[in-house]
Amino acid sequence: MSPELTQPAYVFALSRVEGLGPKSLLRVLKFFPGPDSLAEAPSEVIHDKLGEELSRIVLLRLLGHWEQAYSSAQEVMSRHFEKKVVPVAITDSKYPPLLKLIPDPPPILFVRGNLETLSMADTIAVVGTRDATELGKAVAGRIAKYFGKSGYVIVSGLAKGIDTAAHKGAVEAEARTVAVLGTALDQIYPAENRDLAERIANDSGALITELPLGRKSFRNAFVQRDRIQSGMSLAVMPVQTDITGGTMHTVRFAEQHGRLLFCPKPLASEQGQRQYAGISELIRTGRAREFQAEDYESLLTLFQDHKRKLLSGEGLVAKAPVAEERPEPKVEAPPKERKEAPSKRQSALGFAEDVDETIKDAVPPLTEEEIKKLMEAVRELGLHENAKRFNDAVAQARKRLFGRKRTKAKSP
């Protein structure tokens, strides 16, 4: 096996261990950075370094069948390499430097294209609705061209509308652009952007995903894709979005990751359209800063200043630097078109939950630290990969803590 695939295979093997969440995986890598260091370590050393719970997971679920697990991971990595898809582990110097800073970075990225582009920190995400107006797409293209020519990598999601316009603007400016996918690289979506994807990969840009070849996408994959768009960018620029648009996932992640949020000023001729409803709300509430073409140069200075803060650890806050104080934002599920549908929210674990409108404001939200502890516990129990098992576990816990769930009395 090629030496350059040894580390990705090791990290991939770790990532497949049930109950080993992102934080736990990084802890294992901290003390056992390579496959030999873990496979050859005495069990008492593993226990001493990782603690009782984590060492039990590693010893029983990984090292208990290490040869099979590692061999399988090597085969997967080799298959990707044969198809010119490069697996980049979080321990690799080519891994996006800003993405390493988020709470749940992908252990492995699968990449087609220029790895140098992937490792650059001068990055901005230009994102927005699929249902964009022609003027909105023109604005996205101009933003991508300007900052692309200024040396910045343009990050977007290859979706129709604003994303496509941003990628095309960068390509036309002969600038670098990264398309973050919610599918594996053998399942480019949407199909109409396959030619664009090929051009990006061949013109010093890159296509990236955390899904291995052959893996089918799933309902939360595009929300998880949005965390990567935010995580690898200095700033996120939503161009057009409704208040409940999918772009708001990326906005919320930007706030959680401490990334800058900037929105182009809505055009006077279109500002009343729903494609600008989310933009107007972000600007009105101070969650994002408004900018116009004459502000482009000043933004370059702000980006560089923020890059220094992020890489030094100063900029890693729970909200965007320009945002006003407010409760920790929650990741919402993609909205349904029917207005009569019950209110939903997307938990940090990725499963849609019903919201009881009568009590949601009365119960104080969990702190960020409490959420992190909860997510870690759920992942270590292996509940994060199966929504039904997760819901059953929650139901059992609720019943033991509070008794049988009460039904709400009907209004007269």
C-alpha positions in Angstrom: 0.0 0.0 0.0 1.2 3.5 -0.8 2.7 5.2 2.2 0.6 8.3 1.5 -2.5 6.3 2.1 -1.4 4.8 5.5 -2.5 7.7 7.6 -5.9 8.2 5.8 -6.6 4.5 6.2 -5.8 4.7 9.9 -8.1 7.8 10.5 -10.8 6.2 8.3 -10.6 3.1 10.4 -11.0 5.2 13.6 -14.0 7.1 12.0 -15.9 3.9 11.5 -15.8 2.8 15.1 -19.2 2.9 16.6 -19.4 5.3 19.5 -16.2 7.2 18.6 -17.3 10.8 18.1 -15.2 13.6 16.6 -13.7 14.7 20.0 -12.9 11.2 21.0 -11.3 10.5 17.6 -9.1 13.5 17.9 -8.1 12.4 21.5 -7.0 9.1 20.1 -5.0 10.7 17.4 -3.4 13.0 20.0 -1.9 10.1 22.0 -1.6 7.6 19.2 -0.9 9.5 16.0 -0.3 6.6 13.7 -1.6 3.0 13.2 1.5 1.3 14.7 1.5 3.5 17.8 -2.1 2.3 18.6 -1.9 -1.3 17.4 1.3 -1.9 19.4 0.4 -0.1 22.6 -0.2 -2.2 25.7 -3.8 -2.1 26.9 -2.8 -0.4 30.2 -1.1 2.4 28.2 -4.3 2.9 26.2 -6.3 2.9 29.3 -4.0 5.4 31.0 -4.0 7.8 28.0 -7.7 7.6 27.0 -9.5 6.8 30.2 -11.9 4.0 31.1 -14.8 4.6 28.7 -12.8 5.6 25.6 -10.2 2.9 26.0 -13.0 0.3 26.3 -14.4 1.5 23.0 -11.0 1.4 21.3 -10.0 -2.0 22.7 -13.2 -3.8 22.2 -14.6 -2.2 19.0 -11.4 -1.5 17.1 -8.4 -3.4 18.3 -10.5 -6.5 19.0 -10.5 -7.0 15.2 -7.7 -4.6 14.2 -6.3 -6.5 11.2 -9.7 -6.8 9.6 -10.7 -3.1 10.3 -7.4 -1.7 9.1 -7.2 -3.9 6.0 -10.8 -2.9 5.1 -9.9 0.8 5.5 -6.8 0.4 3.3 -8.9 -1.2 0.6 -11.3 1.7 0.7 -8.5 4.3 0.5 -6.8 2.4 -2.4 -10.1 2.4 -4.4 -10.4 6.1 -4.1 -6.8 6.7 -5.1 -7.3 4.5 -8.2 -10.2 6.7 -9.2 -8.1 9.9 -8.7 -9.9 10.8 -5.5 -7.5 11.7 -2.8 -8.4 11.0 0.9 -7.1 13.8 3.1 -7.0 13.0 6.8 -7.3 15.7 9.5 -3.7 15.0 10.4 -2.5 16.0 6.9 -0.9 19.3 6.3 -3.2 19.7 3.2 -6.3 19.6 5.4 -8.1 23.0 5.4 -6.5 24.9 8.3 -9.7 26.7 9.4 -11.8 23.6 9.2 -9.6 22.0 11.9 -10.8 24.6 14.3 -14.5 23.7 14.4 -16.0 21.4 17.1 -16.7 18.5 14.7 -14.3 18.6 11.7 -14.6 15.7 9.3 -11.9 13.1 10.0 -11.4 12.5 6.3 -12.1 14.6 3.2 -12.4 13.0 -0.2 -10.9 15.4 -2.8 -10.7 15.8 -6.5 -8.6 18.6 -7.8 -5.9 20.8 -6.5 -4.8 20.0 -2.9 -2.9 23.3 -2.6 -6.3 25.1 -3.0 -7.7 23.0 -0.2 -4.9 24.0 2.2 -5.4 27.8 1.7 -6.7 29.9 4.6 -7.7 32.9 2.4 -11.2 31.6 1.8 -14.7 33.1 1.7 -18.0 31.3 1.2 -20.5 32.8 -1.3 -23.8 31.0 -0.8 -27.5 31.5 -1.4 -30.9 30.2 -2.5 -31.4 27.8 -5.4 -34.3 29.9 -6.5 -32.3 33.0 -7.2 -33.2 35.9 -9.3 -31.1 36.8 -12.4 -29.9 40.0 -10.6 -29.0 38.0 -7.5 -26.9 35.5 -9.6 -25.2 38.5 -11.3 -24.3 39.9 -7.8 -22.9 36.5 -6.7 -20.8 36.3 -9.8 -19.4 39.8 -9.3 -18.5 39.1 -5.7 -16.8 35.8 -6.6 -14.8 37.5 -9.4 -13.6 40.4 -7.3 -12.4 38.3 -4.3 -11.2 35.5 -6.5 -9.0 37.9 -8.4 -7.8 39.3 -5.0 -6.4 35.9 -4.2 -9.3 34.3 -2.2 -10.6 30.8 -2.7 -14.4 31.0 -3.3 -16.2 28.3 -1.4 -19.8 27.2 -2.3 -22.0 24.1 -2.5 -22.4 23.5 -6.3 -26.2 23.9 -5.9 -28.4 25.6 -8.5 -28.8 29.4 -8.3 -26.4 31.5 -6.2 -23.9 28.7 -5.6 -23.6 28.0 -9.3 -23.2 31.7 -10.1 -20.4 32.0 -7.5 -18.5 29.0 -8.8 -18.8 30.3 -12.4 -17.7 33.8 -11.4 -14.6 32.4 -9.9 -13.9 30.1 -12.9 -14.4 33.0 -15.3 -11.9 35.1 -13.3 -9.4 32.2 -13.4 -9.6 32.1 -9.6 -9.7 29.1 -7.3 -13.0 27.7 -6.1 -13.9 24.8 -3.9 -17.3 23.0 -4.3 -18.4 21.3 -1.0 -20.7 18.4 -1.8 -23.4 16.7 0.2 -22.9 13.6 -2.0 -20.0 11.3 -2.8 -17.8 12.3 -5.7 -19.3 9.6 -8.0 -22.8 11.1 -7.5 -22.4 14.8 -8.5 -25.6 16.7 -7.7 -27.3 18.4 -9.4 -26.6 16.5 -12.6 -26.7 19.7 -14.7 -23.6 20.9 -12.8 -21.4 17.9 -13.7 -19.6 19.9 -16.4 -19.0 22.7 -14.0 -17.7 20.3 -11.4 -15.3 18.9 -14.0 -14.1 22.3 -14.9 -13.6 23.2 -11.2 -11.5 20.1 -10.5 -9.4 20.6 -13.7 -8.8 24.4 -13.3 -6.9 24.5 -10.0 -10.0 24.2 -7.9 -11.3 21.3 -5.9 -14.4 19.2 -5.2 -14.6 17.9 -1.6 -17.0 15.8 0.4 -16.9 13.7 3.6 -18.8 10.8 2.0 -16.7 8.0 0.5 -17.3 6.8 -3.0 -20.4 4.6 -3.3 -22.0 6.0 -0.1 -25.5 7.2 -0.7 -26.4 10.7 0.5 -28.8 11.0 3.4 -31.3 13.6 4.7 -28.9 15.5 6.9 -25.9 15.3 4.5 -26.5 18.8 3.0 -26.8 20.4 6.4 -23.5 18.7 7.4 -22.1 20.0 4.1 -23.0 23.5 5.2 -20.9 23.2 8.4 -17.9 22.5 6.1 -18.6 25.5 3.9 -18.6 27.7 7.0 -15.8 25.9 8.8 -13.3 26.3 6.0 -14.1 30.0 5.4 -13.0 33.2 7.0 -16.3 34.8 6.1 -19.7 33.7 4.8 -21.6 35.9 2.3 -25.2 34.9 1.8 -26.4 36.7 -1.3 -30.1 35.7 -1.4 -32.1 33.6 0.9 -35.6 33.4 2.4 -35.9 33.5 6.2 -36.4 29.8 6.3 -34.1 28.9 3.4 -31.5 26.2 3.5 -28.7 28.9 3.3 -29.6 29.8 6.9 -27.9 26.5 8.0 -24.6 27.9 6.8 -25.4 31.2 8.5 -25.9 29.5 11.8 -22.8 27.5 11.5 -20.9 30.7 10.7 -22.2 32.2 14.0 -21.2 29.1 15.9 -17.8 28.9 14.3 -17.0 32.6 14.9 -16.9 33.4 11.1 -17.6 36.9 9.7 -21.1 37.3 8.1 -21.5 39.9 5.3 -24.6 40.4 3.1 -24.6 42.5 -0.1 -27.1 45.3 0.2 -30.4 44.2 -1.4 -31.0 45.8 -4.8 -33.7 48.5 -4.7 -35.6 46.9 -7.6 -35.8 43.5 -5.9 -35.6 44.1 -2.1 -39.3 43.3 -1.6 -38.9 39.8 -3.1 -38.8 36.8 -0.8 -35.3 35.9 -2.0 -34.1 38.9 0.1 -36.3 38.2 3.2 -33.5 36.4 5.0 -30.9 38.9 3.9 -33.0 41.8 5.2 -33.6 40.0 8.5 -29.9 39.3 9.0 -29.0 42.9 8.4 -31.8 44.3 10.5 -30.9 42.2 13.5 -27.2 42.9 13.2 -26.4 39.3 12.7 -24.6 40.2 9.4 -23.0 43.4 8.2 -24.3 45.0 4.9 -21.8 45.9 2.2 -21.7 47.4 -1.3 -19.2 47.3 -4.1 -17.4 50.3 -2.7 -16.7 48.3 0.5 -14.9 45.5 -1.2 -11.4 46.8 -0.5 -12.1 47.4 3.1 -13.4 43.9 3.5 -10.0 42.5 2.4 -8.4 44.2 5.4 -11.1 42.8 7.7 -10.6 39.3 6.3 -6.9 39.3 6.9 -7.4 40.6 10.5 -9.9 37.9 11.2 -7.7 35.2 9.7 -5.0 36.2 12.2 -7.5 36.0 15.1 -8.9 32.6 14.0 -5.5 31.0 13.6 -4.3 32.4 16.9 -7.5 31.2 18.7 -8.8 34.7 19.4 -11.7 34.5 16.9 -13.2 31.2 18.1 -16.4 32.5 19.7 -19.9 31.1 19.8 -21.3 33.8 17.6 -20.3 35.9 14.7 -18.1 38.9 15.7 -20.6 41.4 14.2 -23.7 39.8 15.8 -25.6 41.1 18.8 -25.9 38.9 21.9 -28.5 36.2 21.6 -29.1 32.6 22.6 -27.0 30.0 21.0 -28.5 29.3 17.5 -29.9 25.9 16.7 -29.5 24.0 13.4 -32.9 23.8 11.8 -34.1 21.1 9.5 -34.9 22.1 5.9 -38.4 23.6 6.0 -41.4 22.0 4.4 -43.3 23.9 1.8 -46.7 23.3 3.5 -47.4 26.0 5.9 -49.6 23.8 8.0 -46.8 21.5 8.8 -45.9 21.3 12.5 -43.0 23.4 13.7 -39.7 21.5 13.5 -36.2 22.2 14.7 -33.0 20.3 13.8 -31.1 19.1 16.9 -27.3 19.3 17.0 -27.3 15.6 16.4 -29.1 15.9 13.1 -32.6 14.5 13.8 -35.7 16.6 13.3 -37.7 17.2 16.5 -41.2 18.5 17.2 -41.2 21.8 19.0 -43.8 22.4 21.7 -44.6 26.1 21.0 -46.2 26.6 24.4 -43.0 25.8 26.3 -40.0 26.4 24.0 -39.5 30.0 25.3 -40.1 29.1 28.9 -37.3 26.5 29.1 -33.8 28.0 29.1 -31.7 26.6 26.3 -28.8 24.3 27.1 -25.4 26.0 27.3 -22.8 25.2 24.6 -20.8 23.1 27.1 -23.9 21.1 28.0 -24.7 20.5 24.3 -21.2 19.3 23.7 -21.3 16.9 26.6 -24.7 15.6 25.4 -23.5 15.1 21.8 -20.3 13.3 23.0 -22.4 10.9 25.2 -24.8 10.2 22.4 -22.0 9.5 19.9 -20.1 7.3 22.3 -23.3 5.2 22.7 -23.5 4.9 19.0 -26.9 6.6 18.8 -26.0 9.3 16.3 -26.1 7.0 13.2 -29.7 5.8 13.6 -32.6 8.1 14.1 -35.0 5.4 15.3 -32.5 4.1 17.9 -31.9 7.6 19.1 -35.6 8.4 19.4 -36.2 5.1 21.2 -33.4 5.8 23.7 -34.8 9.3 24.3 -38.3 7.9 24.9 -37.0 5.4 27.4 -35.0 8.0 29.2 -37.9 10.4 29.3 -40.2 7.7 30.7 -37.8 6.8 33.5 -37.2 10.4 34.4 -40.7 11.9 34.1 -43.1 9.0 33.8 -45.4 8.5 30.8 -45.5 11.5 28.4 -48.6 13.5 29.0 -50.9 14.5 26.1 -51.8 18.1 25.7 -55.4 19.0 26.5 -57.3 20.1 23.4 -58.4 23.8 23.2 -62.2 24.3 23.6 
